[in-house]
Amino acid sequence: MKTHAMTVAGVMSGTSADGVDVAVVQIAGSATRPKLTLLAHEHFAYPAPLRRSVLAAMNAQSTSTAELARLNWRLGLAYAEAVNETRKEHKLRLDLVGCHGQTLYHQARPAQYSGRKFACTWQAGEAQAIAAELRVPVVSNFRPADMLAGGQGAPLVPLLDYVLFADKKRGRVLQNIGGIANLTALPSKSLLHAVAFDIGPGNMVIDWLAQKLFGKPFDRNGALAARGTVIESVLKDALRHPYFKSRPPKTAGREQFGRAYAAEFLKKCRAQSKNPNDALATATALTAETIARSYTRDVEPRMKNHAVDFIVSGGGARNRTLMKMLAARLEPRGCTLRSSDAFGLPAEAKEAAAFALLAWCTWHRLPGNIPSATGAKRAVILGQVTYA
């Protein structure tokens, strides 16, 4: 099916809750072979009061209905403002917006509640507010359709990974390091052999420690961790977490690795060392080690002796200390570490671009999930369309 070229804005705000990424892409070609061209990418930090509200709501033990309703609308307005600023700055006309929303709660596996057992998820950000402000149709709420088909609602980025990076001769691992670290492995150009899953904390624990110990939003370039020494006993204990032993498909978030986890991690670090840099070094090593172990156990056997490009995106790609740790663990296994920038897609733009592609798929009534990645029983059309 031939399709008309569309200009689509993808909007992403991840588990680190640092702000909003907007990627505008032109999508052309056929339904089976879409071609993407990145037209613009911008990042907008959340205003401090909004970020506090988002962090307070994530996995909150208690909150009010009024607080959640206001946050849902406030996020919608923030997303609309970010997209509007991007299209004005780059003088673009949009046909469609795909907005992931801000995940406040994600329960990937069924659990009992009020007499029924089910999985559930909630990404906040009022889509009608975005559509009304921009006067452009919006696709949102991508995860539930996959979950109701038996999947975990994540990861959803693998479709973009396949479209942009699949190669006949080389294995490709697309490693995103946002708040959570997640990967897509492409042993060949066939979607049937793709595998994707959440590994565990990416920047989430590192960011929390940087804020708690140094009053900084994150460890820029990994400079704080570089001054510390990894506390091996704490790292060894952290690696015993049951999540790291579970096999794909699997998803993670603040429910497992949020404030409570980070606070307990810091407590264990302080019992062994008074140097705050050591805690940052140990958290960075935890991210590197869990990524490397996941690759060795769950991905490497699928690569069939192919040369492997290990392509890193997300904020963690800018953390030099983390990248050095990853290189030390993965290069001896035959992986060539590269940034997604080398393929024409800025590291911070990738996930936003993915939701532009997923919105395009929904608009054309095409499935957007990859069952081998999410665990769904079938491929399904994702999301809901809100008209302007």
One Martini backbone bead per residue (centre of mass of N, CA, C, O) as a GRO file, in nm:
protein
  388
    1MET     BB    1   0.089   0.041   0.028
    2LYS     BB    2   0.062   0.353  -0.069
    3THR     BB    3   0.181   0.663   0.068
    4HIS     BB    4   0.171   0.964   0.195
    5ALA     BB    5   0.343   1.213   0.291
    6MET     BB    6   0.442   1.285   0.633
    7THR     BB    7   0.430   1.511   0.910
    8VAL     BB    8   0.572   1.405   1.226
    9ALA     BB    9   0.526   1.431   1.573
   10GLY     BB   10   0.726   1.330   1.841
   11VAL     BB   11   0.651   1.248   2.193
   12MET     BB   12   0.880   1.244   2.482
   13SER     BB   13   0.855   1.116   2.829
   14GLY     BB   14   1.040   0.980   3.065
   15THR     BB   15   1.145   0.829   3.366
   16SER     BB   16   1.329   1.082   3.442
   17ALA     BB   17   1.161   1.354   3.420
   18ASP     BB   18   1.316   1.608   3.254
   19GLY     BB   19   1.118   1.605   2.989
   20VAL     BB   20   1.091   1.703   2.639
   21ASP     BB   21   1.076   1.527   2.331
   22VAL     BB   22   1.112   1.641   1.987
   23ALA     BB   23   1.026   1.475   1.676
   24VAL     BB   24   1.056   1.549   1.330
   25VAL     BB   25   0.908   1.359   1.062
   26GLN     BB   26   0.938   1.213   0.749
   27ILE     BB   27   0.692   0.999   0.592
   28ALA     BB   28   0.745   0.745   0.353
   29GLY     BB   29   0.613   0.520   0.140
   30SER     BB   30   0.534   0.218   0.245
   31ALA     BB   31   0.395   0.012   0.475
   32THR     BB   32   0.651  -0.196   0.460
   33ARG     BB   33   0.856   0.075   0.367
   34PRO     BB   34   0.937   0.305   0.553
   35LYS     BB   35   1.057   0.650   0.536
   36LEU     BB   36   1.292   0.839   0.726
   37THR     BB   37   1.310   1.199   0.811
   38LEU     BB   38   1.485   1.422   0.986
   39LEU     BB   39   1.391   1.766   1.070
   40ALA     BB   40   1.363   1.769   1.399
   41HIS     BB   41   1.507   1.863   1.732
   42GLU     BB   42   1.386   1.891   2.078
   43HIS     BB   43   1.443   2.017   2.413
   44PHE     BB   44   1.234   2.026   2.720
   45ALA     BB   45   1.225   2.136   3.019
   46TYR     BB   46   1.085   2.112   3.301
   47PRO     BB   47   0.938   2.277   3.512
   48ALA     BB   48   0.991   2.255   3.837
   49PRO     BB   49   0.692   2.214   3.935
   50LEU     BB   50   0.626   1.986   3.732
   51ARG     BB   51   0.845   1.785   3.814
   52ARG     BB   52   0.748   1.750   4.103
   53SER     BB   53   0.468   1.639   4.027
   54VAL     BB   54   0.562   1.393   3.870
   55LEU     BB   55   0.736   1.256   4.091
   56ALA     BB   56   0.504   1.239   4.303
   57ALA     BB   57   0.311   1.054   4.116
   58MET     BB   58   0.511   0.836   4.092
   59ASN     BB   59   0.421   0.572   4.262
   60ALA     BB   60   0.214   0.664   4.458
   61GLN     BB   61   0.053   0.591   4.755
   62SER     BB   62  -0.077   0.892   4.754
   63THR     BB   63  -0.356   1.087   4.624
   64SER     BB   64  -0.545   1.299   4.420
   65THR     BB   65  -0.776   1.354   4.186
   66ALA     BB   66  -0.707   1.650   4.131
   67GLU     BB   67  -0.404   1.614   4.082
   68LEU     BB   68  -0.427   1.420   3.836
   69ALA     BB   69  -0.599   1.599   3.655
   70ARG     BB   70  -0.407   1.842   3.643
   71LEU     BB   71  -0.160   1.691   3.536
   72ASN     BB   72  -0.279   1.589   3.272
   73TRP     BB   73  -0.330   1.877   3.155
   74ARG     BB   74  -0.050   2.005   3.196
   75LEU     BB   75   0.097   1.809   3.008
   76GLY     BB   76  -0.059   1.868   2.751
   77LEU     BB   77   0.035   2.167   2.739
   78ALA     BB   78   0.340   2.106   2.732
   79TYR     BB   79   0.339   1.947   2.468
   80ALA     BB   80   0.218   2.165   2.288
   81GLU     BB   81   0.440   2.375   2.335
   82ALA     BB   82   0.678   2.206   2.227
   83VAL     BB   83   0.570   2.163   1.940
   84ASN     BB   84   0.524   2.459   1.867
   85GLU     BB   85   0.818   2.552   1.899
   86THR     BB   86   0.933   2.361   1.686
   87ARG     BB   87   0.767   2.448   1.433
   88LYS     BB   88   0.854   2.747   1.444
   89GLU     BB   89   1.164   2.719   1.440
   90HIS     BB   90   1.137   2.521   1.157
   91LYS     BB   91   0.899   2.574   0.970
   92LEU     BB   92   0.643   2.368   1.021
   93ARG     BB   93   0.408   2.130   0.895
   94LEU     BB   94   0.156   1.939   1.042
   95ASP     BB   95  -0.028   1.618   1.039
   96LEU     BB   96   0.094   1.481   1.311
   97VAL     BB   97   0.071   1.334   1.648
   98GLY     BB   98   0.291   1.155   1.880
   99CYS     BB   99   0.204   1.063   2.223
  100HIS     BB  100   0.313   0.900   2.502
  101GLY     BB  101   0.368   1.027   2.767
  102GLN     BB  102   0.349   1.001   3.126
  103THR     BB  103   0.454   0.768   3.332
  104LEU     BB  104   0.291   0.666   3.641
  105TYR     BB  105   0.199   0.361   3.561
  106HIS     BB  106   0.337   0.010   3.547
  107GLN     BB  107   0.164  -0.309   3.502
  108ALA     BB  108   0.258  -0.585   3.324
  109ARG     BB  109   0.132  -0.777   3.533
  110PRO     BB  110  -0.096  -0.955   3.670
  111ALA     BB  111  -0.335  -0.841   3.924
  112GLN     BB  112  -0.512  -0.794   4.199
  113TYR     BB  113  -0.840  -0.613   4.172
  114SER     BB  114  -1.148  -0.601   4.268
  115GLY     BB  115  -1.184  -0.923   4.169
  116ARG     BB  116  -0.943  -0.885   3.956
  117LYS     BB  117  -0.712  -0.990   3.696
  118PHE     BB  118  -0.462  -0.746   3.587
  119ALA     BB  119  -0.328  -0.526   3.372
  120CYS     BB  120  -0.157  -0.192   3.375
  121THR     BB  121  -0.172   0.160   3.257
  122TRP     BB  122  -0.028   0.514   3.272
  123GLN     BB  123  -0.044   0.796   3.049
  124ALA     BB  124   0.003   1.122   3.079
  125GLY     BB  125  -0.177   1.352   2.869
  126GLU     BB  126  -0.391   1.551   2.716
  127ALA     BB  127  -0.486   1.511   2.392
  128GLN     BB  128  -0.699   1.737   2.347
  129ALA     BB  129  -0.508   1.970   2.419
  130ILE     BB  130  -0.314   1.927   2.186
  131ALA     BB  131  -0.513   1.942   1.948
  132ALA     BB  132  -0.631   2.225   2.015
  133GLU     BB  133  -0.361   2.388   2.010
  134LEU     BB  134  -0.259   2.270   1.712
  135ARG     BB  135  -0.466   2.155   1.503
  136VAL     BB  136  -0.397   1.836   1.543
  137PRO     BB  137  -0.376   1.521   1.528
  138VAL     BB  138  -0.376   1.260   1.791
  139VAL     BB  139  -0.162   1.006   1.914
  140SER     BB  140  -0.234   0.782   2.189
  141ASN     BB  141  -0.220   0.532   2.403
  142PHE     BB  142  -0.026   0.270   2.313
  143ARG     BB  143  -0.018   0.021   2.530
  144PRO     BB  144  -0.298  -0.133   2.580
  145ALA     BB  145  -0.330  -0.311   2.324
  146ASP     BB  146  -0.095  -0.501   2.390
  147MET     BB  147  -0.192  -0.595   2.673
  148LEU     BB  148  -0.475  -0.709   2.560
  149ALA     BB  149  -0.278  -0.920   2.384
  150GLY     BB  150  -0.054  -1.017   2.622
  151GLY     BB  151   0.131  -0.791   2.678
  152GLN     BB  152   0.357  -0.530   2.827
  153GLY     BB  153   0.366  -0.248   2.654
  154ALA     BB  154   0.672  -0.340   2.619
  155PRO     BB  155   0.854  -0.246   2.385
  156LEU     BB  156   0.802   0.014   2.106
  157VAL     BB  157   1.078   0.082   1.945
  158PRO     BB  158   1.153  -0.164   1.749
  159LEU     BB  159   1.033  -0.063   1.482
  160LEU     BB  160   1.241   0.158   1.434
  161ASP     BB  161   1.489  -0.017   1.451
  162TYR     BB  162   1.419  -0.183   1.202
  163VAL     BB  163   1.383   0.039   0.986
  164LEU     BB  164   1.682   0.177   1.039
  165PHE     BB  165   1.895  -0.093   1.126
  166ALA     BB  166   1.863  -0.326   0.962
  167ASP     BB  167   2.086  -0.605   0.866
  168LYS     BB  168   2.214  -0.861   0.670
  169LYS     BB  169   2.535  -0.877   0.789
  170ARG     BB  170   2.457  -0.739   1.071
  171GLY     BB  171   2.440  -0.706   1.391
  172ARG     BB  172   2.190  -0.538   1.605
  173VAL     BB  173   2.214  -0.312   1.888
  174LEU     BB  174   1.967  -0.121   2.061
  175GLN     BB  175   2.073   0.110   2.312
  176ASN     BB  176   1.884   0.244   2.561
  177ILE     BB  177   1.959   0.533   2.793
  178GLY     BB  178   1.759   0.613   3.028
  179GLY     BB  179   1.610   0.562   3.301
  180ILE     BB  180   1.581   0.314   3.131
  181ALA     BB  181   1.713   0.017   3.011
  182ASN     BB  182   1.698  -0.068   2.656
  183LEU     BB  183   1.656  -0.328   2.401
  184THR     BB  184   1.741  -0.414   2.055
  185ALA     BB  185   1.752  -0.716   1.864
  186LEU     BB  186   1.912  -0.774   1.526
  187PRO     BB  187   2.010  -1.053   1.356
  188SER     BB  188   1.814  -0.954   1.119
  189LYS     BB  189   1.568  -0.857   0.868
  190SER     BB  190   1.375  -1.009   1.064
  191LEU     BB  191   1.114  -0.970   1.283
  192LEU     BB  192   1.102  -1.264   1.403
  193HIS     BB  193   1.409  -1.215   1.549
  194ALA     BB  194   1.330  -1.012   1.739
  195VAL     BB  195   1.447  -0.848   2.046
  196ALA     BB  196   1.298  -0.705   2.354
  197PHE     BB  197   1.399  -0.511   2.656
  198ASP     BB  198   1.423  -0.450   2.989
  199ILE     BB  199   1.698  -0.428   3.207
  200GLY     BB  200   1.692  -0.147   3.382
  201PRO     BB  201   1.873   0.077   3.512
  202GLY     BB  202   2.006   0.365   3.391
  203ASN     BB  203   1.973   0.686   3.509
  204MET     BB  204   1.796   0.682   3.766
  205VAL     BB  205   2.003   0.639   4.001
  206ILE     BB  206   2.214   0.843   3.917
  207ASP     BB  207   2.032   1.095   3.931
  208TRP     BB  208   1.945   1.073   4.226
  209LEU     BB  209   2.233   1.095   4.344
  210ALA     BB  210   2.309   1.368   4.221
  211GLN     BB  211   2.084   1.520   4.373
  212LYS     BB  212   2.135   1.426   4.669
  213LEU     BB  213   2.466   1.477   4.683
  214PHE     BB  214   2.499   1.751   4.458
  215GLY     BB  215   2.251   1.913   4.328
  216LYS     BB  216   2.216   1.753   4.054
  217PRO     BB  217   2.038   1.631   3.784
  218PHE     BB  218   2.323   1.512   3.676
  219ASP     BB  219   2.602   1.329   3.542
  220ARG     BB  220   2.811   1.499   3.370
  221ASN     BB  221   2.991   1.281   3.177
  222GLY     BB  222   3.065   1.120   3.449
  223ALA     BB  223   3.248   1.290   3.654
  224LEU     BB  224   3.173   1.184   3.936
  225ALA     BB  225   3.229   0.880   3.889
  226ALA     BB  226   3.533   0.917   3.801
  227ARG     BB  227   3.613   0.992   4.118
  228GLY     BB  228   3.541   0.703   4.180
  229THR     BB  229   3.472   0.384   4.344
  230VAL     BB  230   3.381   0.075   4.323
  231ILE     BB  231   3.152  -0.109   4.522
  232GLU     BB  232   3.155  -0.440   4.506
  233SER     BB  233   2.954  -0.537   4.727
  234VAL     BB  234   2.713  -0.367   4.624
  235LEU     BB  235   2.704  -0.469   4.336
  236LYS     BB  236   2.664  -0.769   4.400
  237ASP     BB  237   2.396  -0.729   4.551
  238ALA     BB  238   2.233  -0.584   4.323
  239LEU     BB  239   2.254  -0.834   4.116
  240ARG     BB  240   2.029  -1.007   4.289
  241HIS     BB  241   1.797  -0.906   4.163
  242PRO     BB  242   1.525  -1.057   4.024
  243TYR     BB  243   1.507  -0.903   3.753
  244PHE     BB  244   1.795  -0.992   3.638
  245LYS     BB  245   1.697  -1.307   3.622
  246SER     BB  246   1.496  -1.253   3.426
  247ARG     BB  247   1.319  -1.311   3.130
  248PRO     BB  248   1.222  -1.258   2.835
  249PRO     BB  249   0.977  -1.068   2.859
  250LYS     BB  250   1.038  -0.725   2.996
  251THR     BB  251   0.960  -0.472   3.246
  252ALA     BB  252   1.049  -0.137   3.367
  253GLY     BB  253   1.059   0.094   3.661
  254ARG     BB  254   0.980   0.275   3.939
  255GLU     BB  255   0.858   0.032   4.083
  256GLN     BB  256   1.162  -0.094   4.111
  257PHE     BB  257   1.380   0.188   4.053
  258GLY     BB  258   1.322   0.412   4.246
  259ARG     BB  259   1.344   0.580   4.532
  260ALA     BB  260   1.360   0.332   4.721
  261TYR     BB  261   1.596   0.195   4.580
  262ALA     BB  262   1.802   0.432   4.589
  263ALA     BB  263   1.805   0.466   4.899
  264GLU     BB  264   1.911   0.180   4.960
  265PHE     BB  265   2.167   0.202   4.792
  266LEU     BB  266   2.291   0.439   4.952
  267LYS     BB  267   2.301   0.302   5.227
  268LYS     BB  268   2.506   0.082   5.137
  269CYS     BB  269   2.731   0.274   5.051
  270ARG     BB  270   2.768   0.425   5.328
  271ALA     BB  271   2.859   0.161   5.484
  272GLN     BB  272   3.143   0.158   5.295
  273SER     BB  273   3.134   0.482   5.218
  274LYS     BB  274   3.204   0.845   5.233
  275ASN     BB  275   3.219   0.867   4.925
  276PRO     BB  276   2.997   0.990   4.693
  277ASN     BB  277   3.140   0.895   4.426
  278ASP     BB  278   3.108   0.590   4.479
  279ALA     BB  279   2.804   0.574   4.432
  280LEU     BB  280   2.815   0.662   4.135
  281ALA     BB  281   3.004   0.441   4.034
  282THR     BB  282   2.819   0.202   4.118
  283ALA     BB  283   2.568   0.279   3.951
  284THR     BB  284   2.713   0.276   3.678
  285ALA     BB  285   2.804  -0.022   3.697
  286LEU     BB  286   2.521  -0.141   3.707
  287THR     BB  287   2.437  -0.060   3.425
  288ALA     BB  288   2.671  -0.194   3.269
  289GLU     BB  289   2.642  -0.487   3.380
  290THR     BB  290   2.345  -0.543   3.297
  291ILE     BB  291   2.388  -0.502   2.998
  292ALA     BB  292   2.610  -0.714   2.953
  293ARG     BB  293   2.456  -0.960   3.067
  294SER     BB  294   2.214  -0.947   2.877
  295TYR     BB  295   2.371  -0.989   2.622
  296THR     BB  296   2.510  -1.261   2.688
  297ARG     BB  297   2.242  -1.425   2.756
  298ASP     BB  298   1.996  -1.296   2.541
  299VAL     BB  299   2.168  -1.227   2.259
  300GLU     BB  300   2.433  -1.360   2.155
  301PRO     BB  301   2.307  -1.644   2.069
  302ARG     BB  302   2.143  -1.496   1.818
  303MET     BB  303   2.392  -1.386   1.623
  304LYS     BB  304   2.552  -1.607   1.462
  305ASN     BB  305   2.848  -1.471   1.435
  306HIS     BB  306   2.802  -1.187   1.404
  307ALA     BB  307   2.862  -0.883   1.359
  308VAL     BB  308   2.841  -0.615   1.614
  309ASP     BB  309   2.632  -0.340   1.664
  310PHE     BB  310   2.645  -0.108   1.941
  311ILE     BB  311   2.374   0.114   1.974
  312VAL     BB  312   2.364   0.428   2.134
  313SER     BB  313   2.110   0.589   2.332
  314GLY     BB  314   2.044   0.854   2.500
  315GLY     BB  315   2.173   1.007   2.777
  316GLY     BB  316   2.395   0.780   2.833
  317ALA     BB  317   2.573   0.847   2.575
  318ARG     BB  318   2.707   1.109   2.743
  319ASN     BB  319   2.842   0.902   2.941
  320ARG     BB  320   3.167   0.834   2.960
  321THR     BB  321   3.189   0.631   3.190
  322LEU     BB  322   2.977   0.434   3.088
  323MET     BB  323   3.103   0.382   2.807
  324LYS     BB  324   3.367   0.262   2.915
  325MET     BB  325   3.237   0.026   3.066
  326LEU     BB  326   3.103  -0.100   2.818
  327ALA     BB  327   3.354  -0.143   2.646
  328ALA     BB  328   3.502  -0.334   2.848
  329ARG     BB  329   3.264  -0.558   2.820
  330LEU     BB  330   3.198  -0.573   2.487
  331GLU     BB  331   3.449  -0.574   2.300
  332PRO     BB  332   3.553  -0.868   2.379
  333ARG     BB  333   3.264  -0.972   2.229
  334GLY     BB  334   3.257  -0.810   1.936
  335CYS     BB  335   3.173  -0.517   1.988
  336THR     BB  336   3.060  -0.211   1.835
  337LEU     BB  337   3.064   0.102   1.955
  338ARG     BB  338   2.785   0.329   1.907
  339SER     BB  339   2.617   0.602   1.798
  340SER     BB  340   2.326   0.718   1.658
  341ASP     BB  341   2.460   0.966   1.526
  342ALA     BB  342   2.614   0.793   1.300
  343PHE     BB  343   2.299   0.748   1.166
  344GLY     BB  344   2.136   1.040   1.190
  345LEU     BB  345   2.047   1.001   1.508
  346PRO     BB  346   1.997   1.143   1.778
  347ALA     BB  347   2.003   1.010   2.086
  348GLU     BB  348   1.748   1.195   2.196
  349ALA     BB  349   1.539   1.127   1.936
  350LYS     BB  350   1.449   0.828   1.907
  351GLU     BB  351   1.185   0.793   2.077
  352ALA     BB  352   1.023   1.016   1.943
  353ALA     BB  353   1.041   0.895   1.656
  354ALA     BB  354   0.889   0.634   1.726
  355PHE     BB  355   0.608   0.784   1.783
  356ALA     BB  356   0.575   0.883   1.499
  357LEU     BB  357   0.562   0.606   1.362
  358LEU     BB  358   0.326   0.490   1.529
  359ALA     BB  359   0.121   0.704   1.441
  360TRP     BB  360   0.134   0.638   1.141
  361CYS     BB  361   0.032   0.351   1.170
  362THR     BB  362  -0.241   0.416   1.297
  363TRP     BB  363  -0.347   0.600   1.067
  364HIS     BB  364  -0.306   0.325   0.868
  365ARG     BB  365  -0.387   0.061   1.019
  366LEU     BB  366  -0.117  -0.038   1.168
  367PRO     BB  367   0.089  -0.218   1.324
  368GLY     BB  368   0.333  -0.157   1.617
  369ASN     BB  369   0.396  -0.419   1.731
  370ILE     BB  370   0.625  -0.675   1.869
  371PRO     BB  371   0.569  -0.978   1.996
  372SER     BB  372   0.871  -1.069   2.059
  373ALA     BB  373   0.900  -0.819   2.262
  374THR     BB  374   0.615  -0.811   2.443
  375GLY     BB  375   0.432  -1.097   2.430
  376ALA     BB  376   0.224  -1.097   2.233
  377LYS     BB  377  -0.013  -1.278   2.041
  378ARG     BB  378  -0.032  -1.012   1.855
  379ALA     BB  379  -0.071  -0.788   1.618
  380VAL     BB  380  -0.142  -0.432   1.674
  381ILE     BB  381  -0.319  -0.153   1.700
  382LEU     BB  382  -0.219   0.155   1.826
  383GLY     BB  383  -0.407   0.357   1.995
  384GLN     BB  384  -0.547   0.695   1.986
  385VAL     BB  385  -0.762   0.922   1.819
  386THR     BB  386  -0.739   1.281   1.815
  387TYR     BB  387  -0.924   1.542   1.714
  388ALA     BB  388  -0.930   1.889   1.628
   0.00000   0.00000   0.00000
